[in-house]
Amino acid sequence: MATVADCAAHLFLTERRFYELLGDGTIDRKPANGYDLDLVREQYIENLREVGAGRSSGEGPDLTAERARLAKEQADAQEMKNAVSRAELLGRADVTAVVTASFARVRARLLALPSKIAPLVLGMTSLAEIKEKISDAINEALAELAGTVVVAIPEGEDEPSGD
C-alpha cells in the first residue's frame, strides 16, 4: 500500500494536484497508506482518456458541450440567413422604419380630426347627433388606416414621399 506522496510521484504529479484529483472524485479516497498504485494509475489514466475524448472537462471547458453550443449557434445563424432570403425575417432597421412611418400616419390622421369634425358639428344642438358625427369621422379614419398596405422598398431606393 502507498501514501499520497508515493501515488503523486508514481503519476508524476505534485501532492497538491493529487489531492485535487481526490477532491473531484477522479481517484477514490483511501485511508493514509491505503492506496493501491495499480488502481490509482488505472483511475488516473481513465480520467485522461475521458478528457482526451472530450467526454470530461478536466480542468478546462467541456469540449463536447462547447462543440454542441457552437454547432447550435451555427445552425441558428444559418436558419436566420435562410429566413432572410425567403423574406420571412426582416432586419431591425426595416421594421423600425415601417413602425415609425405607421405611427406618423396614425398621428397625422388623428390630429386632422378636430379640423374635419368641427365644421360638421358647429350648428348641431343635439348631443347624440354630435357624438354620431364624431364617431363617424373616427370610424372613417380607422377604416382608412386599416386599409394601409405596407410594401417592400427595393434596396437602394428611397421611401416614396406620398401617403
C-alpha positions in Angstrom: 0.0 0.0 0.0 1.2 3.5 -0.8 0.9 7.0 0.7 -0.3 10.2 -1.1 3.3 11.2 -1.7 4.0 7.8 -3.3 1.0 8.0 -5.5 1.8 11.5 -6.7 5.4 10.5 -7.5 4.1 7.4 -9.3 1.8 9.6 -11.5 4.5 12.3 -11.9 2.2 14.8 -10.1 2.6 17.1 -7.2 0.9 16.2 -4.0 -1.3 19.2 -4.4 -2.5 18.0 -7.8 -3.1 14.5 -6.4 -5.3 16.0 -3.6 -7.2 17.9 -6.3 -7.9 14.6 -8.1 -9.0 13.1 -4.8 -11.3 16.1 -4.2 -13.0 15.9 -7.6 -13.5 12.2 -7.4 -11.1 11.2 -10.2 -9.3 9.0 -7.8 -11.0 7.2 -4.9 -10.0 8.5 -1.5 -8.5 5.9 0.8 -7.1 6.0 4.4 -3.5 7.0 4.9 -1.0 4.5 3.4 -4.0 2.7 1.9 -3.6 3.5 -1.9 -3.0 0.7 -4.4 -0.7 2.1 -7.0 -2.1 0.0 -9.8 -5.7 1.1 -9.0 -4.6 4.8 -8.7 -2.8 4.6 -12.1 -5.9 3.0 -13.8 -8.2 5.7 -12.4 -5.9 8.4 -13.5 -5.4 7.0 -17.0 -9.2 6.5 -17.4 -9.6 10.2 -16.5 -7.0 11.2 -19.0 -8.8 9.2 -21.7 -12.2 10.9 -20.9 -10.6 14.3 -21.0 -8.8 13.5 -24.2 -12.0 12.2 -25.9 -13.9 15.4 -24.8 -16.3 13.5 -22.5 -15.0 15.0 -19.4 -13.9 18.6 -18.7 -10.9 18.0 -16.6 -9.8 21.5 -15.5 -10.7 23.3 -18.7 -14.0 23.8 -20.6 -16.2 20.8 -21.5 -15.2 20.3 -25.1 -18.3 18.3 -26.0 -20.6 20.9 -24.6 -18.7 23.7 -26.3 -18.8 21.9 -29.7 -22.6 21.4 -29.2 -23.1 25.0 -28.4 -21.0 26.1 -31.4 -23.0 23.8 -33.7 -26.3 25.2 -32.3 -25.1 28.8 -32.9 -24.0 27.9 -36.4 -27.4 26.2 -37.1 -29.3 29.2 -35.7 -27.2 31.6 -37.8 -27.9 29.6 -41.0 -31.6 29.4 -40.1 -31.8 33.2 -39.8 -29.9 33.6 -43.2 -32.4 31.3 -44.8 -35.4 33.1 -43.3 -34.0 36.4 -44.6 -33.5 35.0 -48.1 -37.1 33.7 -48.0 -38.3 37.2 -46.8 -39.6 35.6 -43.6 -37.4 37.7 -41.4 -36.9 41.4 -41.5 -34.0 43.5 -40.3 -34.4 45.7 -37.3 -33.9 48.9 -39.4 -36.7 47.8 -41.8 -39.1 47.1 -39.0 -38.3 50.3 -37.2 -38.8 52.3 -40.4 -42.2 50.8 -41.1 -43.4 51.1 -37.5 -42.3 54.7 -37.3 -44.0 55.6 -40.6 -47.2 53.9 -39.5 -47.3 55.8 -36.2 -46.6 59.0 -38.0 -49.5 58.3 -40.3 -51.8 57.5 -37.4 -50.7 60.7 -35.6 -51.4 62.9 -38.6 -54.8 61.3 -39.2 -55.8 61.8 -35.5 -54.5 65.4 -35.4 -56.6 66.2 -38.5 -59.9 65.0 -36.9 -60.8 68.2 -35.0 -60.4 70.3 -38.1 -62.6 67.9 -40.1 -65.2 67.4 -37.4 -65.6 71.0 -36.1 -67.4 72.4 -39.1 -69.7 69.4 -39.2 -70.9 69.8 -35.6 -70.9 73.6 -35.4 -74.6 74.2 -35.7 -75.8 71.0 -34.0 -77.6 71.2 -30.7 -78.2 67.5 -30.0 -75.5 65.7 -28.1 -76.5 62.4 -29.7 -76.1 63.9 -33.2 -72.7 65.4 -32.3 -71.5 62.1 -30.9 -72.7 60.3 -34.1 -70.7 62.7 -36.3 -67.6 62.4 -34.2 -68.0 58.6 -34.1 -68.5 58.5 -37.9 -65.3 60.6 -38.5 -63.3 58.4 -36.2 -64.6 55.2 -37.9 -63.7 56.7 -41.3 -60.2 57.4 -40.1 -59.8 54.0 -38.6 -61.0 52.3 -41.8 -58.6 54.4 -43.9 -55.7 53.4 -41.5 -56.7 49.8 -41.6 -56.5 49.8 -45.4 -52.9 50.9 -45.3 -50.7 48.5 -47.2 -47.1 48.1 -46.4 -44.9 47.4 -49.4 -41.3 46.5 -49.5 -38.9 49.1 -50.9 -36.2 47.6 -53.0 -32.7 48.1 -51.6 -31.0 51.2 -52.7 -34.2 53.1 -53.3 -35.6 55.9 -51.1 -39.0 55.8 -49.5 -41.9 57.2 -51.6 -42.7 60.7 -50.5 -46.6 60.4 -50.7 -49.1 58.8 -48.4 
